[in-house]
Amino acid sequence: MKNRIQLSWKASLIFVIVWFLLASIALGYWPLIRDEEEIATITHDLYGFSIDYPTKWKISLYGENGYRGNDDLKLQLSKNTFNNFSIFIYQTSASNATLHDVHSWRMQSITRLNPEEFKYSQISFDEDKLRGHPIIRHIYTINDVKCEDVYIVRSQDMLIIRLQAPIGEFDNYLGEFEAIVASFRPLE
């Protein structure tokens, strides 16, 4: 004879409510009481940089193995788990690299895409300065996604700070992306 556990409808309802609450917290939808204007600083000691970012966004730091097979991904900012908008920081080791080496590194992954399925279109490729150091800003689209990459070279590595969002939403994040790029500080 099997023993059966009977739950009341109230216990079942409480279980479902608690489960949804925990799931929304885990996915970044809760708490909704985050200060929209609060800025925090995150430091990635392993790769020697820090940035300031809005605390309303979810942030993830990754080590030398990156994230899900992408060894070069070191930091990701996003609104929540299911959002199409993200800011990424990629890093790879390189001695005496140039800004054009960073561009070549970026283009390797773009050229591996199937050109019949993924349509790459360059919008701009401009030299600029960040705290007196030369950088390159590369803006492009791949299908319905628009990206802006900021290429940075340091003595022992190369970095890319990327804003990636659907074309229609891209401009909504541009101001905050510019603030994050301006806040980038190497620890060396």
MIKOLTI-749452 format. One record per residue: residue in three letters; x, y, z of N, C-alpha, C in turn. Coordinates in Angstrom, 2 decimals. Layout:
# residues N
Ala, X, Y, Z, X, Y, Z, X, Y, Z $
...
END
This chain:
# residues 188
Met, 0.84, -1.17, 0.00, 0.00, 0.00, 0.00, 0.89, 1.24, 0.00 $
Lys, 0.65, 2.10, -0.93, 1.44, 3.32, -1.04, 0.84, 4.42, -0.18 $
Asn, 1.74, 5.16, 0.42, 1.29, 6.32, 1.19, 1.19, 7.52, 0.25 $
Arg, 0.13, 8.21, 0.30, -0.06, 9.40, -0.53, -0.04, 10.63, 0.35 $
Ile, 0.62, 11.64, -0.19, 0.65, 12.92, 0.50, -0.38, 13.81, -0.16 $
Gln, -1.26, 14.35, 0.63, -2.27, 15.24, 0.09, -1.97, 16.66, 0.55 $
Leu, -1.93, 17.55, -0.43, -1.70, 18.96, -0.14, -3.00, 19.72, -0.35 $
Ser, -3.21, 20.66, 0.50, -4.39, 21.50, 0.33, -4.15, 22.47, -0.82 $
Trp, -5.20, 23.04, -1.33, -5.05, 24.02, -2.41, -4.29, 25.24, -1.94 $
Lys, -4.37, 25.58, -0.67, -3.63, 26.73, -0.13, -2.12, 26.45, -0.14 $
Ala, -1.74, 25.26, 0.25, -0.32, 24.90, 0.24, 0.21, 24.89, -1.19 $
Ser, -0.59, 24.38, -2.12, -0.18, 24.37, -3.52, -0.02, 25.78, -4.06 $
Leu, -0.94, 26.65, -3.73, -0.87, 28.04, -4.18, 0.36, 28.73, -3.61 $
Ile, 0.64, 28.52, -2.34, 1.83, 29.12, -1.72, 3.10, 28.60, -2.40 $
Phe, 3.14, 27.30, -2.69, 4.29, 26.72, -3.38, 4.51, 27.38, -4.74 $
Val, 3.45, 27.54, -5.50, 3.55, 28.16, -6.84, 4.01, 29.61, -6.73 $
Ile, 3.49, 30.36, -5.80, 3.88, 31.76, -5.62, 5.36, 31.86, -5.24 $
Val, 5.80, 31.04, -4.31, 7.21, 31.05, -3.90, 8.09, 30.65, -5.08 $
Trp, 7.67, 29.64, -5.84, 8.45, 29.20, -6.99, 8.59, 30.33, -8.02 $
Phe, 7.51, 31.03, -8.35, 7.58, 32.14, -9.30, 8.45, 33.27, -8.76 $
Leu, 8.37, 33.55, -7.49, 9.19, 34.59, -6.88, 10.68, 34.24, -7.00 $
Leu, 11.04, 33.02, -6.66, 12.44, 32.59, -6.77, 12.91, 32.57, -8.22 $
Ala, 12.06, 32.14, -9.14, 12.43, 32.13, -10.55, 12.64, 33.55, -11.07 $
Ser, 11.79, 34.49, -10.67, 11.95, 35.87, -11.13, 13.21, 36.51, -10.56 $
Ile, 13.58, 36.17, -9.34, 14.83, 36.67, -8.77, 16.02, 36.10, -9.52 $
Ala, 15.99, 34.79, -9.78, 17.10, 34.13, -10.48, 17.27, 34.64, -11.90 $
Leu, 16.20, 35.03, -12.56, 16.27, 35.50, -13.94, 16.50, 37.00, -14.05 $
Gly, 16.59, 37.68, -12.94, 16.90, 39.10, -12.97, 15.71, 40.03, -13.09 $
Tyr, 14.50, 39.52, -12.97, 13.31, 40.36, -13.07, 12.92, 40.99, -11.75 $
Trp, 13.47, 40.52, -10.67, 13.10, 40.97, -9.34, 14.37, 41.17, -8.57 $
Pro, 14.58, 42.06, -7.71, 13.57, 43.01, -7.25, 13.46, 44.19, -8.20 $
Leu, 12.28, 44.71, -8.32, 12.04, 45.86, -9.18, 12.33, 47.16, -8.46 $
Ile, 12.88, 47.09, -7.27, 13.13, 48.29, -6.47, 14.54, 48.82, -6.66 $
Arg, 15.25, 48.32, -7.67, 16.60, 48.83, -7.93, 16.53, 50.31, -8.28 $
Asp, 17.51, 51.05, -7.79, 17.59, 52.47, -8.09, 18.02, 52.63, -9.55 $
Glu, 17.20, 53.29, -10.34, 17.48, 53.46, -11.77, 18.73, 54.30, -12.03 $
Glu, 19.10, 55.15, -11.11, 20.22, 56.06, -11.32, 21.49, 55.65, -10.59 $
Glu, 21.45, 54.59, -9.81, 22.62, 54.20, -9.01, 23.71, 53.61, -9.91 $
Ile, 24.94, 54.05, -9.65, 26.11, 53.59, -10.40, 27.05, 52.89, -9.43 $
Ala, 27.59, 51.75, -9.85, 28.55, 51.01, -9.03, 29.81, 50.77, -9.86 $
Thr, 30.88, 50.43, -9.20, 32.14, 50.11, -9.87, 32.41, 48.63, -9.70 $
Ile, 32.78, 47.99, -10.80, 33.18, 46.57, -10.75, 34.63, 46.49, -11.23 $
Thr, 35.43, 45.71, -10.54, 36.84, 45.53, -10.90, 37.07, 44.07, -11.24 $
His, 37.70, 43.85, -12.38, 38.08, 42.49, -12.77, 39.58, 42.37, -12.52 $
Asp, 39.94, 41.91, -11.33, 41.34, 41.84, -10.92, 42.17, 40.94, -11.82 $
Leu, 41.60, 39.85, -12.29, 42.33, 38.89, -13.11, 42.79, 39.52, -14.42 $
Tyr, 41.98, 40.42, -14.99, 42.33, 41.03, -16.28, 42.64, 42.51, -16.18 $
Gly, 42.70, 43.04, -14.98, 43.24, 44.37, -14.74, 42.44, 45.53, -15.30 $
Phe, 41.14, 45.56, -15.07, 40.36, 46.73, -15.47, 39.18, 46.89, -14.54 $
Ser, 38.63, 48.10, -14.54, 37.39, 48.36, -13.81, 36.52, 49.27, -14.67 $
Ile, 35.21, 49.18, -14.42, 34.23, 50.04, -15.11, 33.17, 50.45, -14.10 $
Asp, 32.48, 51.53, -14.42, 31.30, 51.94, -13.67, 30.08, 51.53, -14.50 $
Tyr, 29.05, 51.03, -13.83, 27.88, 50.54, -14.56, 26.61, 50.83, -13.76 $
Pro, 25.47, 50.93, -14.43, 24.19, 51.13, -13.72, 23.80, 49.85, -12.98 $
Thr, 23.46, 49.97, -11.71, 23.10, 48.78, -10.92, 21.75, 48.19, -11.31 $
Lys, 21.01, 48.88, -12.16, 19.74, 48.32, -12.64, 19.96, 47.15, -13.58 $
Trp, 21.20, 46.94, -14.02, 21.53, 45.86, -14.93, 22.20, 44.72, -14.20 $
Lys, 22.07, 43.54, -14.75, 22.72, 42.34, -14.23, 24.15, 42.29, -14.78 $
Ile, 25.12, 41.96, -13.92, 26.51, 41.89, -14.36, 27.07, 40.51, -14.03 $
Ser, 27.88, 39.98, -14.95, 28.53, 38.69, -14.75, 29.99, 38.81, -15.13 $
Leu, 30.87, 38.35, -14.24, 32.31, 38.30, -14.51, 32.69, 36.86, -14.83 $
Tyr, 33.63, 36.69, -15.78, 34.08, 35.36, -16.16, 35.60, 35.29, -16.05 $
Gly, 36.11, 34.11, -15.78, 37.54, 33.89, -15.63, 38.20, 33.51, -16.94 $
Glu, 39.30, 32.78, -16.84, 40.09, 32.49, -18.03, 39.37, 31.57, -19.02 $
Asn, 38.37, 30.83, -18.58, 37.62, 29.96, -19.49, 36.41, 30.65, -20.10 $
Gly, 36.21, 31.91, -19.76, 35.11, 32.67, -20.36, 33.75, 32.10, -20.01 $
Tyr, 32.85, 32.14, -20.98, 31.48, 31.70, -20.75, 31.03, 30.80, -21.89 $
Arg, 30.66, 29.59, -21.58, 30.12, 28.63, -22.54, 30.96, 28.50, -23.81 $
Gly, 32.24, 28.27, -23.64, 33.12, 28.04, -24.77, 33.70, 29.30, -25.38 $
Asn, 33.25, 30.45, -24.97, 33.81, 31.71, -25.47, 34.87, 32.17, -24.47 $
Asp, 36.10, 31.69, -24.66, 37.18, 31.94, -23.71, 37.52, 33.42, -23.57 $
Asp, 37.23, 34.21, -24.59, 37.61, 35.62, -24.58, 36.62, 36.51, -23.84 $
Leu, 35.42, 36.03, -23.57, 34.41, 36.83, -22.87, 34.76, 36.92, -21.39 $
Lys, 34.92, 38.15, -20.89, 35.34, 38.35, -19.50, 34.30, 39.05, -18.64 $
Leu, 33.37, 39.78, -19.26, 32.34, 40.50, -18.51, 31.12, 40.67, -19.39 $
Gln, 29.93, 40.57, -18.78, 28.69, 40.80, -19.52, 27.72, 41.59, -18.65 $
Leu, 27.13, 42.61, -19.24, 26.07, 43.41, -18.62, 24.80, 43.21, -19.44 $
Ser, 23.67, 43.01, -18.76, 22.40, 42.90, -19.47, 21.27, 43.28, -18.52 $
Lys, 20.10, 43.54, -19.09, 18.95, 43.88, -18.25, 18.47, 42.67, -17.46 $
Asn, 18.33, 41.55, -18.15, 17.93, 40.30, -17.51, 18.35, 39.15, -18.41 $
Thr, 18.02, 37.96, -18.01, 18.48, 36.77, -18.72, 17.93, 36.68, -20.14 $
Phe, 16.71, 37.14, -20.37, 16.07, 36.96, -21.67, 16.06, 38.21, -22.53 $
Asn, 16.96, 39.13, -22.30, 16.98, 40.38, -23.04, 17.93, 40.27, -24.22 $
Asn, 17.62, 40.96, -25.31, 18.49, 40.95, -26.49, 19.60, 41.98, -26.40 $
Phe, 19.58, 42.84, -25.39, 20.61, 43.86, -25.23, 21.69, 43.34, -24.29 $
Ser, 22.95, 43.57, -24.65, 24.06, 43.24, -23.76, 25.25, 44.14, -24.06 $
Ile, 26.07, 44.32, -23.05, 27.38, 44.93, -23.21, 28.38, 43.87, -22.79 $
Phe, 29.35, 43.61, -23.65, 30.35, 42.58, -23.40, 31.73, 43.21, -23.33 $
Ile, 32.62, 42.61, -22.56, 34.04, 42.95, -22.63, 34.78, 41.66, -22.93 $
Tyr, 35.50, 41.68, -24.04, 36.32, 40.55, -24.47, 37.78, 40.90, -24.27 $
Gln, 38.61, 39.90, -23.97, 40.03, 40.12, -23.74, 40.80, 38.92, -24.27 $
Thr, 41.94, 39.18, -24.88, 42.86, 38.12, -25.27, 44.29, 38.64, -25.11 $
Ser, 45.20, 37.74, -24.81, 46.60, 38.13, -24.63, 47.24, 38.43, -25.97 $
Ala, 48.09, 39.44, -25.99, 48.83, 39.81, -27.20, 49.94, 40.77, -26.82 $
Ser, 51.13, 40.52, -27.32, 52.26, 41.43, -27.06, 52.42, 42.38, -28.24 $
Asn, 52.62, 43.64, -27.94, 52.87, 44.67, -28.95, 51.79, 44.71, -30.03 $
Ala, 50.56, 44.53, -29.65, 49.45, 44.54, -30.61, 49.13, 45.98, -31.02 $
Thr, 48.50, 46.09, -32.16, 48.02, 47.38, -32.64, 46.49, 47.35, -32.66 $
Leu, 45.88, 48.50, -32.87, 44.43, 48.56, -32.96, 43.91, 47.75, -34.14 $
His, 44.69, 47.69, -35.20, 44.27, 46.90, -36.36, 44.37, 45.40, -36.07 $
Asp, 45.25, 45.01, -35.15, 45.29, 43.61, -34.70, 44.00, 43.27, -33.96 $
Val, 43.49, 44.22, -33.17, 42.22, 43.99, -32.46, 41.10, 43.82, -33.49 $
His, 41.11, 44.65, -34.52, 40.09, 44.54, -35.57, 40.19, 43.18, -36.27 $
Ser, 41.38, 42.74, -36.56, 41.56, 41.42, -37.20, 41.03, 40.31, -36.30 $
Trp, 41.31, 40.43, -35.01, 40.81, 39.45, -34.04, 39.29, 39.42, -34.05 $
Arg, 38.65, 40.58, -34.08, 37.18, 40.65, -34.12, 36.63, 40.07, -35.41 $
Met, 37.26, 40.41, -36.52, 36.75, 39.98, -37.81, 36.88, 38.47, -38.01 $
Gln, 37.79, 37.81, -37.28, 37.90, 36.35, -37.38, 36.57, 35.68, -37.07 $
Ser, 35.92, 36.12, -36.00, 34.64, 35.49, -35.63, 33.53, 35.88, -36.60 $
Ile, 33.58, 37.08, -37.15, 32.55, 37.49, -38.11, 32.69, 36.72, -39.41 $
Thr, 33.92, 36.52, -39.88, 34.12, 35.81, -41.15, 33.81, 34.32, -41.03 $
Arg, 33.76, 33.79, -39.81, 33.38, 32.38, -39.62, 31.87, 32.17, -39.75 $
Leu, 31.10, 33.25, -39.71, 29.65, 33.14, -39.84, 29.28, 32.75, -41.27 $
Asn, 28.21, 32.02, -41.43, 27.72, 31.65, -42.75, 27.17, 32.91, -43.43 $
Pro, 27.81, 33.36, -44.54, 27.38, 34.62, -45.17, 25.98, 34.56, -45.77 $
Glu, 25.47, 33.37, -46.04, 24.10, 33.27, -46.56, 23.07, 33.44, -45.45 $
Glu, 23.48, 33.15, -44.22, 22.55, 33.25, -43.09, 22.74, 34.54, -42.29 $
Phe, 23.98, 35.00, -42.19, 24.30, 36.19, -41.40, 24.85, 37.27, -42.31 $
Lys, 24.13, 38.37, -42.41, 24.53, 39.48, -43.29, 25.24, 40.56, -42.49 $
Tyr, 26.56, 40.68, -42.69, 27.38, 41.69, -42.01, 27.40, 42.95, -42.86 $
Ser, 27.24, 44.10, -42.22, 27.31, 45.38, -42.92, 28.00, 46.40, -42.02 $
Gln, 29.13, 46.91, -42.48, 29.87, 47.92, -41.70, 29.21, 49.28, -41.87 $
Ile, 29.01, 49.97, -40.74, 28.44, 51.32, -40.77, 29.54, 52.36, -40.65 $
Ser, 30.44, 52.16, -39.69, 31.56, 53.11, -39.54, 32.74, 52.41, -38.87 $
Phe, 33.90, 52.99, -39.07, 35.16, 52.49, -38.51, 36.03, 53.73, -38.30 $
Asp, 36.02, 54.25, -37.05, 36.66, 55.54, -36.78, 37.67, 55.44, -35.66 $
Glu, 38.76, 56.18, -35.83, 39.74, 56.30, -34.75, 39.25, 57.38, -33.78 $
Asp, 39.54, 57.18, -32.50, 39.09, 58.08, -31.45, 40.12, 58.03, -30.33 $
Lys, 39.84, 58.73, -29.25, 40.73, 58.72, -28.08, 39.90, 58.42, -26.84 $
Leu, 40.50, 57.68, -25.90, 39.91, 57.40, -24.60, 40.97, 57.70, -23.57 $
Arg, 40.75, 58.80, -22.82, 41.73, 59.26, -21.83, 43.12, 59.44, -22.43 $
Gly, 43.14, 59.97, -23.65, 44.39, 60.26, -24.32, 45.00, 59.09, -25.07 $
His, 44.42, 57.91, -24.96, 44.93, 56.73, -25.66, 44.09, 56.47, -26.91 $
Pro, 44.74, 56.08, -28.00, 43.98, 55.83, -29.22, 43.10, 54.58, -29.10 $
Ile, 41.91, 54.67, -29.65, 40.98, 53.54, -29.73, 40.35, 53.56, -31.11 $
Ile, 39.67, 52.49, -31.45, 38.87, 52.46, -32.69, 37.44, 52.12, -32.31 $
Arg, 36.51, 52.82, -32.95, 35.08, 52.54, -32.79, 34.58, 51.93, -34.10 $
His, 34.07, 50.74, -34.00, 33.60, 49.99, -35.17, 32.11, 49.73, -34.98 $
Ile, 31.28, 50.29, -35.83, 29.84, 50.10, -35.76, 29.40, 49.30, -36.98 $
Tyr, 28.57, 48.29, -36.74, 28.15, 47.40, -37.83, 26.84, 46.72, -37.45 $
Thr, 26.25, 46.07, -38.44, 25.06, 45.25, -38.19, 25.33, 43.83, -38.67 $
Ile, 24.68, 42.90, -38.00, 24.61, 41.52, -38.45, 23.13, 41.16, -38.36 $
Asn, 22.52, 41.02, -39.54, 21.07, 40.82, -39.64, 20.34, 41.96, -38.94 $
Asp, 19.53, 41.67, -37.94, 18.75, 42.72, -37.27, 19.37, 43.17, -35.95 $
Val, 20.65, 42.89, -35.76, 21.37, 43.28, -34.55, 22.43, 44.32, -34.91 $
Lys, 22.48, 45.39, -34.13, 23.48, 46.43, -34.34, 24.49, 46.37, -33.20 $
Cys, 25.76, 46.53, -33.55, 26.85, 46.46, -32.57, 27.76, 47.67, -32.71 $
Glu, 28.29, 48.11, -31.58, 29.39, 49.05, -31.58, 30.50, 48.42, -30.75 $
Asp, 31.66, 48.26, -31.38, 32.84, 47.73, -30.71, 33.82, 48.86, -30.47 $
Val, 34.38, 48.91, -29.28, 35.46, 49.83, -28.97, 36.71, 48.98, -28.76 $
Tyr, 37.71, 49.21, -29.61, 38.95, 48.43, -29.56, 39.97, 49.15, -28.70 $
Ile, 40.56, 48.41, -27.76, 41.56, 48.96, -26.84, 42.77, 48.05, -26.85 $
Val, 43.95, 48.64, -26.92, 45.20, 47.88, -26.87, 45.96, 48.28, -25.61 $
Arg, 46.46, 47.26, -24.90, 47.33, 47.49, -23.76, 48.65, 46.76, -24.03 $
Ser, 49.59, 46.88, -23.12, 50.92, 46.33, -23.38, 50.93, 44.81, -23.56 $
Gln, 50.05, 44.09, -22.87, 50.07, 42.63, -22.94, 48.77, 42.00, -23.43 $
Asp, 47.80, 42.83, -23.80, 46.54, 42.25, -24.25, 45.75, 43.22, -25.11 $
Met, 44.65, 42.69, -25.66, 43.73, 43.48, -26.47, 42.34, 43.31, -25.86 $
Leu, 41.53, 44.37, -25.92, 40.18, 44.34, -25.36, 39.18, 44.88, -26.37 $
Ile, 37.98, 44.35, -26.31, 36.85, 44.88, -27.07, 35.71, 45.10, -26.10 $
Ile, 35.17, 46.31, -26.09, 33.96, 46.60, -25.33, 32.84, 46.72, -26.36 $
Arg, 31.83, 45.86, -26.26, 30.80, 45.80, -27.30, 29.41, 46.07, -26.75 $
Leu, 28.70, 46.96, -27.42, 27.26, 47.14, -27.21, 26.56, 46.37, -28.31 $
Gln, 25.63, 45.51, -27.94, 24.89, 44.70, -28.91, 23.41, 44.77, -28.57 $
Ala, 22.61, 45.21, -29.53, 21.17, 45.36, -29.29, 20.43, 45.27, -30.63 $
Pro, 19.14, 44.97, -30.59, 18.35, 45.02, -31.83, 18.43, 46.43, -32.43 $
Ile, 18.41, 46.52, -33.74, 18.59, 47.80, -34.42, 17.64, 48.87, -33.88 $
Gly, 16.38, 48.54, -33.68, 15.39, 49.51, -33.21, 15.61, 49.99, -31.79 $
Glu, 16.34, 49.22, -30.99, 16.57, 49.58, -29.59, 17.98, 50.11, -29.32 $
Phe, 18.85, 50.04, -30.30, 20.27, 50.34, -30.11, 20.50, 51.72, -29.51 $
Asp, 19.84, 52.74, -30.05, 20.06, 54.11, -29.58, 19.61, 54.31, -28.13 $
Asn, 18.70, 53.47, -27.64, 18.24, 53.58, -26.25, 19.36, 53.30, -25.25 $
Tyr, 20.35, 52.52, -25.65, 21.43, 52.12, -24.74, 22.74, 52.86, -25.01 $
Leu, 22.78, 53.66, -26.05, 24.03, 54.28, -26.48, 24.62, 55.21, -25.43 $
Gly, 23.81, 56.03, -24.77, 24.31, 56.96, -23.76, 24.96, 56.24, -22.59 $
Glu, 24.31, 55.17, -22.12, 24.87, 54.41, -21.00, 26.11, 53.64, -21.44 $
Phe, 26.12, 53.17, -22.67, 27.32, 52.50, -23.20, 28.49, 53.47, -23.24 $
Glu, 28.25, 54.69, -23.72, 29.33, 55.69, -23.77, 29.86, 55.99, -22.37 $
Ala, 28.97, 56.04, -21.38, 29.41, 56.28, -20.00, 30.26, 55.12, -19.48 $
Ile, 29.90, 53.90, -19.83, 30.68, 52.73, -19.42, 32.05, 52.75, -20.07 $
Val, 32.10, 53.05, -21.37, 33.39, 53.13, -22.07, 34.25, 54.23, -21.44 $
Ala, 33.67, 55.38, -21.18, 34.43, 56.49, -20.58, 34.93, 56.14, -19.18 $
Ser, 34.24, 55.24, -18.49, 34.65, 54.87, -17.13, 35.70, 53.76, -17.11 $
Phe, 36.00, 53.17, -18.26, 36.98, 52.08, -18.32, 38.32, 52.55, -17.80 $
Arg, 38.85, 51.83, -16.82, 40.15, 52.17, -16.23, 41.01, 50.92, -16.14 $
Pro, 42.17, 50.95, -16.78, 43.10, 49.82, -16.58, 43.73, 49.90, -15.19 $
Leu, 44.05, 48.76, -14.62, 44.65, 48.74, -13.29, 46.17, 48.75, -13.36 $
Glu, 46.74, 48.67, -14.56, 48.20, 48.64, -14.70, 48.82, 50.00, -14.58 $
END
